[in-house]
Amino acid sequence: MRVRQLISILALVYIAIFGVMVVAEAKVIQVPKEQKTIQAALNVAKKGDTITVAPGRYREELSLKDGVTLKGAGETSVLNLTVKALNVKGAAISDFLLKGGTKDSHFGIFCRNAEVTVKNMTIAGFHHGISSEASKVTVKHNTINESFNVGIYITTDSEALIEENRVMDNEGAGMIISSSDRKIVIVGNTLKRNDAAGIECTNASPTIRRNLITQNTFGILLDNAKADIGTTTDPGLNLIYDNKEGDVVNLGRDIVSAQQNYWGNPDGPCKNCISGKVVYKPWLREKSKTDYKPVNDKAKLTVIWGCLKKSE
C-alpha cells in the first residue's frame, strides 16, 4: 500500500515539474520552411508559440488561435484575405501587408469575442480595415488606408487601446466608435484626409489624447457620446484643424469637454469649427514644435507643447 502511495506521489511530482516545463517550452514555427501554409502552422501551434512567415504572397483566409503570435517579415509578407479572431484570447498578429482591393474585400481583420493585439501592420483596400465586436483589442503602430468604408471600427461592448496609428485616405470615417461603455483610449494617432470624420462616435465614451486630426470632412463627430477630448487637469493635447465641416461637432445633448487642444490658430478655433455643446477653453496657443506623427518601437517622439490661452 505504501509503495502504491509513493508511486502516486512521485507521478504527481513528475507531472507537476515536467508538465510546467512542457507548457513553458514555446516553439517558433516557420512558414513555409516547416509548414507550407500559414493556416497549417496555426492548426498545429500551441499557446505561447510564435509563427514566423517568410516574404511572399499568401492568399489564405486565416483564423487566429489562443495565445499564438503570427509575425510576418514586414510589407514583403503579403496577405490578401480576411484574418479572423473569433472567441480567442491572447492572440497577436504583426508585421504584414494586408491588402484587399476589391469590393468583396469586407474585413482586413475581424474580431468577435476575442482578445487580440494588432501591431506594425499595413492594411489597405478593405471595407473595414479592422473591426472589433465584443472584443478587447490593442491596435498599435499600424497604417490603415484606402478602406472603402472605415479604417477602424470598434463596436458592441468592445474595449480598445488605439495607439500611434496612421489612419488616412479612407472613403468613410477614419475611426467609428459605437455602442460600448467599456474603456476606449485613442492616443497619438494621425487621422488625415478621410472622406467622413476622422473619429465618429456614437453611444460611447472614448478618451482622445495627442492625436493629429486634419483634412477630414469632420474632425470629431459626436452623437449621444460622452467623449473626453481634454480637461483642464488632463489636457487633450490634440491637434484638430482644417476639417471641412467642423473640427468638433457634437450632435448630442451632453456637454463634451475638449480643453487644451490646438485648433490651428493661436486665437483658438475658427467661427464655425466647433458646433454643439463643446467646452473648448482654454486652448493651446501653439502646436507642437516637433513634427507630429506616430512613433514606432525604435523611436520615441518628444512632444513639446505651447502655452495655454486662459479662459475669458
C-alpha positions, 0 to 999 in steps of 0.5 A, a space after each residue: 500500500 505504501 509503495 502504491 502511495 509513493 508511486 502516486 506521489 512521485 507521478 504527481 511530482 513528475 507531472 507537476 515539474 515536467 508538465 510546467 516545463 512542457 507548457 513553458 517550452 514555446 516553439 517558433 514555427 516557420 512558414 513555409 520552411 516547416 509548414 507550407 501554409 500559414 493556416 497549417 502552422 496555426 492548426 498545429 501551434 500551441 499557446 505561447 508559440 510564435 509563427 514566423 512567415 517568410 516574404 511572399 504572397 499568401 492568399 489564405 483566409 486565416 483564423 487566429 488561435 489562443 495565445 499564438 503570435 503570427 509575425 510576418 517579415 514586414 510589407 514583403 509578407 503579403 496577405 490578401 484575405 480576411 484574418 479572423 479572431 473569433 472567441 480567442 484570447 491572447 492572440 497577436 498578429 504583426 508585421 504584414 501587408 494586408 491588402 484587399 482591393 476589391 469590393 468583396 474585400 469586407 474585413 482586413 481583420 475581424 474580431 468577435 469575442 476575442 482578445 487580440 493585439 494588432 501591431 506594425 501592420 499595413 492594411 489597405 483596400 478593405 471595407 473595414 480595415 479592422 473591426 472589433 465586436 465584443 472584443 478587447 483589442 490593442 491596435 498599435 503602430 499600424 497604417 490603415 488606408 484606402 478602406 472603402 468604408 472605415 479604417 477602424 471600427 470598434 463596436 458592441 461592448 468592445 474595449 480598445 487601446 488605439 495607439 500611434 496609428 496612421 489612419 488616412 485616405 479612407 472613403 468613410 470615417 477614419 475611426 467609428 466608435 459605437 455602442 460600448 461603455 467599456 474603456 476606449 483610449 485613442 492616443 497619438 494617432 494621425 487621422 488625415 484626409 478621410 472622406 467622413 470624420 476622422 473619429 465618429 462616435 456614437 453611444 460611447 465614451 472614448 478618451 482622445 489624447 495627442 492625436 493629429 486630426 486634419 483634412 477630414 470632412 469632420 474632425 470629431 463627430 459626436 452623437 449621444 457620446 460622452 467623449 473626453 477630448 481634454 480637461 483642464 487637469 488632463 489636457 487633450 493635447 490634440 491637434 484638430 484643424 482644417 476639417 471641412 465641416 467642423 473640427 468638433 461637432 457634437 450632435 448630442 445633448 451632453 456637454 463634451 469637454 475638449 480643453 487644451 487642444 490646438 485648433 490651428 490658430 493661436 486665437 483658438 478655433 475658427 467661427 464655425 469649427 466647433 458646433 454643439 455643446 463643446 467646452 473648448 477653453 482654454 486652448 493651446 496657443 501653439 502646436 507642437 514644435 516637433 513634427 507630429 506623427 506616430 512613433 514606432 518601437 525604435 523611436 520615441 517622439 518628444 512632444 513639446 507643447 505651447 502655452 495655454 490661452 486662459 479662459 475669458 
